[in-house]
Amino acid sequence: MRRECKACGAKVLNEAAVCPACGAELPKKMKLLPLAAFMLIVILVIQAYLDKPEPESAAPAPAPKAAEQQPAP
């Protein structure tokens, strides 16, 4: 496949580091797969953290039982 040199408009191969017509450096195309994999991992870690149940110590303590009343004699 070929792409276009931004400096002179010549068609150059994707693998080329410089334009053969004008000698301008060509930017490397960023690979999206590593970036997408990293973002997926970040999202999964955040989701796992948000879905984590609260620890037992944060739960309210049950109310103490009222003392049983003894019938009057």
HTML snippet that shows the backbone in 3Dmol.js (N, CA, C, O; Angstrom):
<script src="https://3Dmol.org/build/3Dmol-min.js"></script>
<div id="view" style="width:600px;height:400px;position:relative"></div>
<script>
const pdb = `
ATOM      1  N   MET A   1       0.841  -1.183   0.000  1.00  0.00           N
ATOM      2  CA  MET A   1       0.000   0.000   0.000  1.00  0.00           C
ATOM      3  C   MET A   1       0.883   1.242   0.000  1.00  0.00           C
ATOM      4  O   MET A   1       2.044   1.217   0.409  1.00  0.00           O
ATOM      5  N   ARG A   2       0.309   2.275  -0.454  1.00  0.00           N
ATOM      6  CA  ARG A   2       1.054   3.534  -0.517  1.00  0.00           C
ATOM      7  C   ARG A   2       0.310   4.625   0.231  1.00  0.00           C
ATOM      8  O   ARG A   2      -0.914   4.605   0.357  1.00  0.00           O
ATOM      9  N   ARG A   3       1.082   5.564   0.714  1.00  0.00           N
ATOM     10  CA  ARG A   3       0.512   6.755   1.347  1.00  0.00           C
ATOM     11  C   ARG A   3       1.122   7.986   0.716  1.00  0.00           C
ATOM     12  O   ARG A   3       2.033   7.888  -0.106  1.00  0.00           O
ATOM     13  N   GLU A   4       0.624   9.131   1.098  1.00  0.00           N
ATOM     14  CA  GLU A   4       1.054  10.376   0.472  1.00  0.00           C
ATOM     15  C   GLU A   4       1.987  11.146   1.405  1.00  0.00           C
ATOM     16  O   GLU A   4       1.733  11.255   2.605  1.00  0.00           O
ATOM     17  N   CYS A   5       3.068  11.676   0.836  1.00  0.00           N
ATOM     18  CA  CYS A   5       3.996  12.524   1.587  1.00  0.00           C
ATOM     19  C   CYS A   5       3.294  13.858   1.865  1.00  0.00           C
ATOM     20  O   CYS A   5       2.742  14.480   0.958  1.00  0.00           O
ATOM     21  N   LYS A   6       3.323  14.281   3.118  1.00  0.00           N
ATOM     22  CA  LYS A   6       2.655  15.545   3.461  1.00  0.00           C
ATOM     23  C   LYS A   6       3.445  16.756   2.991  1.00  0.00           C
ATOM     24  O   LYS A   6       2.884  17.844   2.861  1.00  0.00           O
ATOM     25  N   ALA A   7       4.747  16.586   2.732  1.00  0.00           N
ATOM     26  CA  ALA A   7       5.573  17.708   2.302  1.00  0.00           C
ATOM     27  C   ALA A   7       5.425  17.995   0.810  1.00  0.00           C
ATOM     28  O   ALA A   7       5.271  19.149   0.409  1.00  0.00           O
ATOM     29  N   CYS A   8       5.472  16.923  -0.030  1.00  0.00           N
ATOM     30  CA  CYS A   8       5.448  17.173  -1.475  1.00  0.00           C
ATOM     31  C   CYS A   8       4.274  16.519  -2.198  1.00  0.00           C
ATOM     32  O   CYS A   8       4.022  16.823  -3.364  1.00  0.00           O
ATOM     33  N   GLY A   9       3.558  15.630  -1.526  1.00  0.00           N
ATOM     34  CA  GLY A   9       2.398  14.985  -2.141  1.00  0.00           C
ATOM     35  C   GLY A   9       2.722  13.737  -2.948  1.00  0.00           C
ATOM     36  O   GLY A   9       1.830  13.156  -3.567  1.00  0.00           O
ATOM     37  N   ALA A  10       3.969  13.318  -2.952  1.00  0.00           N
ATOM     38  CA  ALA A  10       4.353  12.120  -3.711  1.00  0.00           C
ATOM     39  C   ALA A  10       3.826  10.873  -3.013  1.00  0.00           C
ATOM     40  O   ALA A  10       3.665  10.853  -1.793  1.00  0.00           O
ATOM     41  N   LYS A  11       3.563   9.840  -3.793  1.00  0.00           N
ATOM     42  CA  LYS A  11       3.127   8.558  -3.250  1.00  0.00           C
ATOM     43  C   LYS A  11       4.356   7.781  -2.796  1.00  0.00           C
ATOM     44  O   LYS A  11       5.310   7.616  -3.556  1.00  0.00           O
ATOM     45  N   VAL A  12       4.328   7.301  -1.544  1.00  0.00           N
ATOM     46  CA  VAL A  12       5.446   6.539  -0.989  1.00  0.00           C
ATOM     47  C   VAL A  12       4.920   5.259  -0.350  1.00  0.00           C
ATOM     48  O   VAL A  12       3.749   5.176   0.020  1.00  0.00           O
ATOM     49  N   LEU A  13       5.780   4.278  -0.226  1.00  0.00           N
ATOM     50  CA  LEU A  13       5.410   3.026   0.412  1.00  0.00           C
ATOM     51  C   LEU A  13       5.165   3.252   1.901  1.00  0.00           C
ATOM     52  O   LEU A  13       5.761   4.143   2.507  1.00  0.00           O
ATOM     53  N   ASN A  14       4.291   2.446   2.482  1.00  0.00           N
ATOM     54  CA  ASN A  14       4.006   2.560   3.912  1.00  0.00           C
ATOM     55  C   ASN A  14       5.239   2.311   4.765  1.00  0.00           C
ATOM     56  O   ASN A  14       5.373   2.900   5.837  1.00  0.00           O
ATOM     57  N   GLU A  15       6.144   1.445   4.309  1.00  0.00           N
ATOM     58  CA  GLU A  15       7.319   1.082   5.084  1.00  0.00           C
ATOM     59  C   GLU A  15       8.421   2.133   5.027  1.00  0.00           C
ATOM     60  O   GLU A  15       9.370   2.059   5.808  1.00  0.00           O
ATOM     61  N   ALA A  16       8.325   3.107   4.130  1.00  0.00           N
ATOM     62  CA  ALA A  16       9.387   4.099   3.936  1.00  0.00           C
ATOM     63  C   ALA A  16       9.485   5.030   5.142  1.00  0.00           C
ATOM     64  O   ALA A  16       8.469   5.449   5.697  1.00  0.00           O
ATOM     65  N   ALA A  17      10.732   5.351   5.546  1.00  0.00           N
ATOM     66  CA  ALA A  17      10.975   6.270   6.652  1.00  0.00           C
ATOM     67  C   ALA A  17      11.123   7.705   6.148  1.00  0.00           C
ATOM     68  O   ALA A  17      10.832   8.656   6.873  1.00  0.00           O
ATOM     69  N   VAL A  18      11.582   7.856   4.891  1.00  0.00           N
ATOM     70  CA  VAL A  18      11.729   9.181   4.281  1.00  0.00           C
ATOM     71  C   VAL A  18      11.115   9.154   2.880  1.00  0.00           C
ATOM     72  O   VAL A  18      11.045   8.100   2.248  1.00  0.00           O
ATOM     73  N   CYS A  19      10.685  10.282   2.417  1.00  0.00           N
ATOM     74  CA  CYS A  19      10.102  10.391   1.080  1.00  0.00           C
ATOM     75  C   CYS A  19      11.223  10.303   0.046  1.00  0.00           C
ATOM     76  O   CYS A  19      12.201  11.044   0.146  1.00  0.00           O
ATOM     77  N   PRO A  20      11.106   9.417  -0.946  1.00  0.00           N
ATOM     78  CA  PRO A  20      12.154   9.323  -1.960  1.00  0.00           C
ATOM     79  C   PRO A  20      12.183  10.549  -2.881  1.00  0.00           C
ATOM     80  O   PRO A  20      13.210  10.807  -3.508  1.00  0.00           O
ATOM     81  N   ALA A  21      11.105  11.296  -2.980  1.00  0.00           N
ATOM     82  CA  ALA A  21      11.062  12.456  -3.867  1.00  0.00           C
ATOM     83  C   ALA A  21      11.700  13.695  -3.239  1.00  0.00           C
ATOM     84  O   ALA A  21      12.490  14.383  -3.885  1.00  0.00           O
ATOM     85  N   CYS A  22      11.357  13.981  -1.977  1.00  0.00           N
ATOM     86  CA  CYS A  22      11.848  15.221  -1.364  1.00  0.00           C
ATOM     87  C   CYS A  22      12.760  14.997  -0.161  1.00  0.00           C
ATOM     88  O   CYS A  22      13.423  15.934   0.284  1.00  0.00           O
ATOM     89  N   GLY A  23      12.808  13.781   0.373  1.00  0.00           N
ATOM     90  CA  GLY A  23      13.677  13.486   1.507  1.00  0.00           C
ATOM     91  C   GLY A  23      13.082  13.830   2.864  1.00  0.00           C
ATOM     92  O   GLY A  23      13.764  13.728   3.883  1.00  0.00           O
ATOM     93  N   ALA A  24      11.815  14.237   2.888  1.00  0.00           N
ATOM     94  CA  ALA A  24      11.177  14.583   4.157  1.00  0.00           C
ATOM     95  C   ALA A  24      10.940  13.325   4.986  1.00  0.00           C
ATOM     96  O   ALA A  24      10.632  12.261   4.449  1.00  0.00           O
ATOM     97  N   GLU A  25      11.089  13.462   6.303  1.00  0.00           N
ATOM     98  CA  GLU A  25      10.811  12.326   7.190  1.00  0.00           C
ATOM     99  C   GLU A  25       9.312  12.082   7.217  1.00  0.00           C
ATOM    100  O   GLU A  25       8.511  13.013   7.296  1.00  0.00           O
ATOM    101  N   LEU A  26       8.957  10.816   7.151  1.00  0.00           N
ATOM    102  CA  LEU A  26       7.544  10.434   7.187  1.00  0.00           C
ATOM    103  C   LEU A  26       7.196   9.936   8.588  1.00  0.00           C
ATOM    104  O   LEU A  26       7.936   9.140   9.166  1.00  0.00           O
ATOM    105  N   PRO A  27       6.077  10.400   9.134  1.00  0.00           N
ATOM    106  CA  PRO A  27       5.694   9.934  10.474  1.00  0.00           C
ATOM    107  C   PRO A  27       5.328   8.458  10.440  1.00  0.00           C
ATOM    108  O   PRO A  27       4.732   7.968   9.481  1.00  0.00           O
ATOM    109  N   LYS A  28       5.696   7.763  11.508  1.00  0.00           N
ATOM    110  CA  LYS A  28       5.334   6.354  11.605  1.00  0.00           C
ATOM    111  C   LYS A  28       3.873   6.269  12.016  1.00  0.00           C
ATOM    112  O   LYS A  28       3.390   7.061  12.826  1.00  0.00           O
ATOM    113  N   LYS A  29       3.178   5.292  11.440  1.00  0.00           N
ATOM    114  CA  LYS A  29       1.789   5.090  11.822  1.00  0.00           C
ATOM    115  C   LYS A  29       1.753   4.413  13.177  1.00  0.00           C
ATOM    116  O   LYS A  29       2.486   3.459  13.435  1.00  0.00           O
ATOM    117  N   MET A  30       0.891   4.920  14.033  1.00  0.00           N
ATOM    118  CA  MET A  30       0.762   4.348  15.363  1.00  0.00           C
ATOM    119  C   MET A  30      -0.082   3.084  15.285  1.00  0.00           C
ATOM    120  O   MET A  30      -1.143   3.065  14.659  1.00  0.00           O
ATOM    121  N   LYS A  31       0.396   2.050  15.918  1.00  0.00           N
ATOM    122  CA  LYS A  31      -0.359   0.811  15.937  1.00  0.00           C
ATOM    123  C   LYS A  31      -1.421   0.917  17.022  1.00  0.00           C
ATOM    124  O   LYS A  31      -1.113   1.241  18.169  1.00  0.00           O
ATOM    125  N   LEU A  32      -2.665   0.648  16.663  1.00  0.00           N
ATOM    126  CA  LEU A  32      -3.766   0.822  17.597  1.00  0.00           C
ATOM    127  C   LEU A  32      -3.990  -0.386  18.498  1.00  0.00           C
ATOM    128  O   LEU A  32      -4.593  -0.242  19.562  1.00  0.00           O
ATOM    129  N   LEU A  33      -3.531  -1.558  18.114  1.00  0.00           N
ATOM    130  CA  LEU A  33      -3.786  -2.742  18.915  1.00  0.00           C
ATOM    131  C   LEU A  33      -3.171  -2.651  20.315  1.00  0.00           C
ATOM    132  O   LEU A  33      -3.877  -2.944  21.280  1.00  0.00           O
ATOM    133  N   PRO A  34      -1.908  -2.266  20.489  1.00  0.00           N
ATOM    134  CA  PRO A  34      -1.375  -2.149  21.856  1.00  0.00           C
ATOM    135  C   PRO A  34      -2.111  -1.093  22.681  1.00  0.00           C
ATOM    136  O   PRO A  34      -2.348  -1.293  23.873  1.00  0.00           O
ATOM    137  N   LEU A  35      -2.468   0.009  22.066  1.00  0.00           N
ATOM    138  CA  LEU A  35      -3.198   1.056  22.775  1.00  0.00           C
ATOM    139  C   LEU A  35      -4.582   0.563  23.190  1.00  0.00           C
ATOM    140  O   LEU A  35      -5.014   0.809  24.316  1.00  0.00           O
ATOM    141  N   ALA A  36      -5.273  -0.124  22.298  1.00  0.00           N
ATOM    142  CA  ALA A  36      -6.602  -0.648  22.609  1.00  0.00           C
ATOM    143  C   ALA A  36      -6.517  -1.695  23.722  1.00  0.00           C
ATOM    144  O   ALA A  36      -7.375  -1.717  24.604  1.00  0.00           O
ATOM    145  N   ALA A  37      -5.505  -2.556  23.699  1.00  0.00           N
ATOM    146  CA  ALA A  37      -5.341  -3.566  24.739  1.00  0.00           C
ATOM    147  C   ALA A  37      -5.073  -2.907  26.090  1.00  0.00           C
ATOM    148  O   ALA A  37      -5.631  -3.327  27.104  1.00  0.00           O
ATOM    149  N   PHE A  38      -4.233  -1.890  26.112  1.00  0.00           N
ATOM    150  CA  PHE A  38      -3.948  -1.175  27.357  1.00  0.00           C
ATOM    151  C   PHE A  38      -5.204  -0.514  27.910  1.00  0.00           C
ATOM    152  O   PHE A  38      -5.471  -0.606  29.109  1.00  0.00           O
ATOM    153  N   MET A  39      -5.971   0.144  27.064  1.00  0.00           N
ATOM    154  CA  MET A  39      -7.197   0.809  27.508  1.00  0.00           C
ATOM    155  C   MET A  39      -8.204  -0.201  28.034  1.00  0.00           C
ATOM    156  O   MET A  39      -8.885   0.071  29.023  1.00  0.00           O
ATOM    157  N   LEU A  40      -8.313  -1.359  27.396  1.00  0.00           N
ATOM    158  CA  LEU A  40      -9.230  -2.406  27.868  1.00  0.00           C
ATOM    159  C   LEU A  40      -8.829  -2.879  29.261  1.00  0.00           C
ATOM    160  O   LEU A  40      -9.688  -3.065  30.123  1.00  0.00           O
ATOM    161  N   ILE A  41      -7.539  -3.074  29.487  1.00  0.00           N
ATOM    162  CA  ILE A  41      -7.068  -3.502  30.804  1.00  0.00           C
ATOM    163  C   ILE A  41      -7.383  -2.445  31.855  1.00  0.00           C
ATOM    164  O   ILE A  41      -7.826  -2.778  32.954  1.00  0.00           O
ATOM    165  N   VAL A  42      -7.162  -1.189  31.534  1.00  0.00           N
ATOM    166  CA  VAL A  42      -7.453  -0.104  32.480  1.00  0.00           C
ATOM    167  C   VAL A  42      -8.935  -0.079  32.821  1.00  0.00           C
ATOM    168  O   VAL A  42      -9.298   0.056  33.989  1.00  0.00           O
ATOM    169  N   ILE A  43      -9.789  -0.206  31.823  1.00  0.00           N
ATOM    170  CA  ILE A  43     -11.240  -0.192  32.048  1.00  0.00           C
ATOM    171  C   ILE A  43     -11.654  -1.374  32.920  1.00  0.00           C
ATOM    172  O   ILE A  43     -12.474  -1.210  33.823  1.00  0.00           O
ATOM    173  N   LEU A  44     -11.103  -2.559  32.666  1.00  0.00           N
ATOM    174  CA  LEU A  44     -11.461  -3.733  33.458  1.00  0.00           C
ATOM    175  C   LEU A  44     -11.000  -3.588  34.909  1.00  0.00           C
ATOM    176  O   LEU A  44     -11.714  -3.996  35.825  1.00  0.00           O
ATOM    177  N   VAL A  45      -9.825  -3.018  35.126  1.00  0.00           N
ATOM    178  CA  VAL A  45      -9.343  -2.816  36.495  1.00  0.00           C
ATOM    179  C   VAL A  45     -10.238  -1.824  37.229  1.00  0.00           C
ATOM    180  O   VAL A  45     -10.588  -2.050  38.388  1.00  0.00           O
ATOM    181  N   ILE A  46     -10.604  -0.745  36.580  1.00  0.00           N
ATOM    182  CA  ILE A  46     -11.480   0.247  37.206  1.00  0.00           C
ATOM    183  C   ILE A  46     -12.842  -0.370  37.514  1.00  0.00           C
ATOM    184  O   ILE A  46     -13.387  -0.151  38.596  1.00  0.00           O
ATOM    185  N   GLN A  47     -13.390  -1.129  36.589  1.00  0.00           N
ATOM    186  CA  GLN A  47     -14.683  -1.765  36.803  1.00  0.00           C
ATOM    187  C   GLN A  47     -14.619  -2.757  37.963  1.00  0.00           C
ATOM    188  O   GLN A  47     -15.540  -2.810  38.777  1.00  0.00           O
ATOM    189  N   ALA A  48     -13.557  -3.536  38.049  1.00  0.00           N
ATOM    190  CA  ALA A  48     -13.412  -4.491  39.145  1.00  0.00           C
ATOM    191  C   ALA A  48     -13.314  -3.761  40.481  1.00  0.00           C
ATOM    192  O   ALA A  48     -13.859  -4.223  41.484  1.00  0.00           O
ATOM    193  N   TYR A  49     -12.629  -2.637  40.499  1.00  0.00           N
ATOM    194  CA  TYR A  49     -12.506  -1.859  41.730  1.00  0.00           C
ATOM    195  C   TYR A  49     -13.854  -1.284  42.150  1.00  0.00           C
ATOM    196  O   TYR A  49     -14.186  -1.293  43.335  1.00  0.00           O
ATOM    197  N   LEU A  50     -14.631  -0.784  41.198  1.00  0.00           N
ATOM    198  CA  LEU A  50     -15.921  -0.189  41.518  1.00  0.00           C
ATOM    199  C   LEU A  50     -16.955  -1.229  41.924  1.00  0.00           C
ATOM    200  O   LEU A  50     -17.856  -0.923  42.704  1.00  0.00           O
ATOM    201  N   ASP A  51     -16.845  -2.448  41.415  1.00  0.00           N
ATOM    202  CA  ASP A  51     -17.808  -3.498  41.731  1.00  0.00           C
ATOM    203  C   ASP A  51     -17.455  -4.264  42.999  1.00  0.00           C
ATOM    204  O   ASP A  51     -18.210  -5.142  43.416  1.00  0.00           O
ATOM    205  N   LYS A  52     -16.330  -3.952  43.613  1.00  0.00           N
ATOM    206  CA  LYS A  52     -15.885  -4.677  44.808  1.00  0.00           C
ATOM    207  C   LYS A  52     -16.851  -4.394  45.950  1.00  0.00           C
ATOM    208  O   LYS A  52     -17.172  -3.233  46.201  1.00  0.00           O
ATOM    209  N   PRO A  53     -17.334  -5.448  46.665  1.00  0.00           N
ATOM    210  CA  PRO A  53     -18.258  -5.210  47.778  1.00  0.00           C
ATOM    211  C   PRO A  53     -17.548  -4.507  48.933  1.00  0.00           C
ATOM    212  O   PRO A  53     -16.328  -4.588  49.077  1.00  0.00           O
ATOM    213  N   GLU A  54     -18.341  -3.817  49.747  1.00  0.00           N
ATOM    214  CA  GLU A  54     -17.769  -3.115  50.886  1.00  0.00           C
ATOM    215  C   GLU A  54     -17.327  -4.124  51.935  1.00  0.00           C
ATOM    216  O   GLU A  54     -17.942  -5.182  52.065  1.00  0.00           O
ATOM    217  N   PRO A  55     -16.282  -3.822  52.679  1.00  0.00           N
ATOM    218  CA  PRO A  55     -15.838  -4.748  53.729  1.00  0.00           C
ATOM    219  C   PRO A  55     -16.869  -4.850  54.845  1.00  0.00           C
ATOM    220  O   PRO A  55     -17.682  -3.947  55.041  1.00  0.00           O
ATOM    221  N   GLU A  56     -16.825  -5.963  55.572  1.00  0.00           N
ATOM    222  CA  GLU A  56     -17.798  -6.216  56.641  1.00  0.00           C
ATOM    223  C   GLU A  56     -17.707  -5.167  57.742  1.00  0.00           C
ATOM    224  O   GLU A  56     -18.727  -4.834  58.345  1.00  0.00           O
ATOM    225  N   SER A  57     -16.534  -4.641  58.020  1.00  0.00           N
ATOM    226  CA  SER A  57     -16.377  -3.675  59.108  1.00  0.00           C
ATOM    227  C   SER A  57     -17.143  -2.383  58.832  1.00  0.00           C
ATOM    228  O   SER A  57     -17.448  -1.642  59.767  1.00  0.00           O
ATOM    229  N   ALA A  58     -17.457  -2.101  57.585  1.00  0.00           N
ATOM    230  CA  ALA A  58     -18.190  -0.883  57.258  1.00  0.00           C
ATOM    231  C   ALA A  58     -19.694  -1.067  57.418  1.00  0.00           C
ATOM    232  O   ALA A  58     -20.440  -0.088  57.407  1.00  0.00           O
ATOM    233  N   ALA A  59     -20.151  -2.318  57.566  1.00  0.00           N
ATOM    234  CA  ALA A  59     -21.580  -2.576  57.724  1.00  0.00           C
ATOM    235  C   ALA A  59     -22.010  -2.151  59.120  1.00  0.00           C
ATOM    236  O   ALA A  59     -21.238  -2.284  60.069  1.00  0.00           O
ATOM    237  N   PRO A  60     -23.243  -1.635  59.261  1.00  0.00           N
ATOM    238  CA  PRO A  60     -23.702  -1.218  60.585  1.00  0.00           C
ATOM    239  C   PRO A  60     -23.875  -2.425  61.501  1.00  0.00           C
ATOM    240  O   PRO A  60     -24.281  -3.501  61.062  1.00  0.00           O
ATOM    241  N   ALA A  61     -23.560  -2.228  62.786  1.00  0.00           N
ATOM    242  CA  ALA A  61     -23.678  -3.311  63.764  1.00  0.00           C
ATOM    243  C   ALA A  61     -25.153  -3.541  64.077  1.00  0.00           C
ATOM    244  O   ALA A  61     -25.937  -2.593  64.088  1.00  0.00           O
ATOM    245  N   PRO A  62     -25.540  -4.799  64.335  1.00  0.00           N
ATOM    246  CA  PRO A  62     -26.949  -5.051  64.668  1.00  0.00           C
ATOM    247  C   PRO A  62     -27.296  -4.427  66.017  1.00  0.00           C
ATOM    248  O   PRO A  62     -26.438  -4.302  66.891  1.00  0.00           O
ATOM    249  N   ALA A  63     -28.548  -4.043  66.176  1.00  0.00           N
ATOM    250  CA  ALA A  63     -29.003  -3.413  67.410  1.00  0.00           C
ATOM    251  C   ALA A  63     -28.977  -4.443  68.535  1.00  0.00           C
ATOM    252  O   ALA A  63     -29.333  -5.601  68.316  1.00  0.00           O
ATOM    253  N   PRO A  64     -28.560  -4.038  69.739  1.00  0.00           N
ATOM    254  CA  PRO A  64     -28.545  -4.993  70.851  1.00  0.00           C
ATOM    255  C   PRO A  64     -29.962  -5.390  71.234  1.00  0.00           C
ATOM    256  O   PRO A  64     -30.898  -4.600  71.118  1.00  0.00           O
ATOM    257  N   LYS A  65     -30.101  -6.636  71.697  1.00  0.00           N
ATOM    258  CA  LYS A  65     -31.420  -7.123  72.099  1.00  0.00           C
ATOM    259  C   LYS A  65     -31.830  -6.444  73.401  1.00  0.00           C
ATOM    260  O   LYS A  65     -31.015  -6.209  74.293  1.00  0.00           O
ATOM    261  N   ALA A  66     -33.095  -6.146  73.475  1.00  0.00           N
ATOM    262  CA  ALA A  66     -33.610  -5.546  74.700  1.00  0.00           C
ATOM    263  C   ALA A  66     -33.663  -6.612  75.788  1.00  0.00           C
ATOM    264  O   ALA A  66     -33.960  -7.775  75.515  1.00  0.00           O
ATOM    265  N   ALA A  67     -33.373  -6.208  77.020  1.00  0.00           N
ATOM    266  CA  ALA A  67     -33.398  -7.172  78.127  1.00  0.00           C
ATOM    267  C   ALA A  67     -34.825  -7.675  78.309  1.00  0.00           C
ATOM    268  O   ALA A  67     -35.782  -6.902  78.282  1.00  0.00           O
ATOM    269  N   GLU A  68     -34.946  -8.987  78.494  1.00  0.00           N
ATOM    270  CA  GLU A  68     -36.286  -9.549  78.680  1.00  0.00           C
ATOM    271  C   GLU A  68     -36.849  -9.063  80.005  1.00  0.00           C
ATOM    272  O   GLU A  68     -36.165  -9.042  81.028  1.00  0.00           O
ATOM    273  N   GLN A  69     -38.073  -8.687  79.955  1.00  0.00           N
ATOM    274  CA  GLN A  69     -38.714  -8.209  81.166  1.00  0.00           C
ATOM    275  C   GLN A  69     -39.230  -9.394  81.955  1.00  0.00           C
ATOM    276  O   GLN A  69     -39.816 -10.321  81.394  1.00  0.00           O
ATOM    277  N   GLN A  70     -39.013  -9.360  83.248  1.00  0.00           N
ATOM    278  CA  GLN A  70     -39.522 -10.430  84.087  1.00  0.00           C
ATOM    279  C   GLN A  70     -40.902 -10.054  84.566  1.00  0.00           C
ATOM    280  O   GLN A  70     -41.144  -8.902  84.926  1.00  0.00           O
ATOM    281  N   PRO A  71     -41.822 -11.023  84.577  1.00  0.00           N
ATOM    282  CA  PRO A  71     -43.175 -10.682  85.058  1.00  0.00           C
ATOM    283  C   PRO A  71     -43.153 -10.286  86.527  1.00  0.00           C
ATOM    284  O   PRO A  71     -42.366 -10.811  87.314  1.00  0.00           O
ATOM    285  N   ALA A  72     -44.012  -9.372  86.874  1.00  0.00           N
ATOM    286  CA  ALA A  72     -44.092  -8.901  88.257  1.00  0.00           C
ATOM    287  C   ALA A  72     -44.679  -9.992  89.138  1.00  0.00           C
ATOM    288  O   ALA A  72     -45.638 -10.631  88.704  1.00  0.00           O
ATOM    289  N   PRO A  73     -44.166 -10.264  90.382  1.00  0.00           N
ATOM    290  CA  PRO A  73     -44.700 -11.322  91.251  1.00  0.00           C
ATOM    291  C   PRO A  73     -45.981 -10.967  91.942  1.00  0.00           C
ATOM    292  O   PRO A  73     -46.521 -11.776  92.696  1.00  0.00           O
TER     293      PRO A  73
END
`;
const viewer = $3Dmol.createViewer("view");
viewer.addModel(pdb, "pdb");
viewer.setStyle({}, {cartoon: {color: "spectrum"}});
viewer.zoomTo();
viewer.render();
</script>
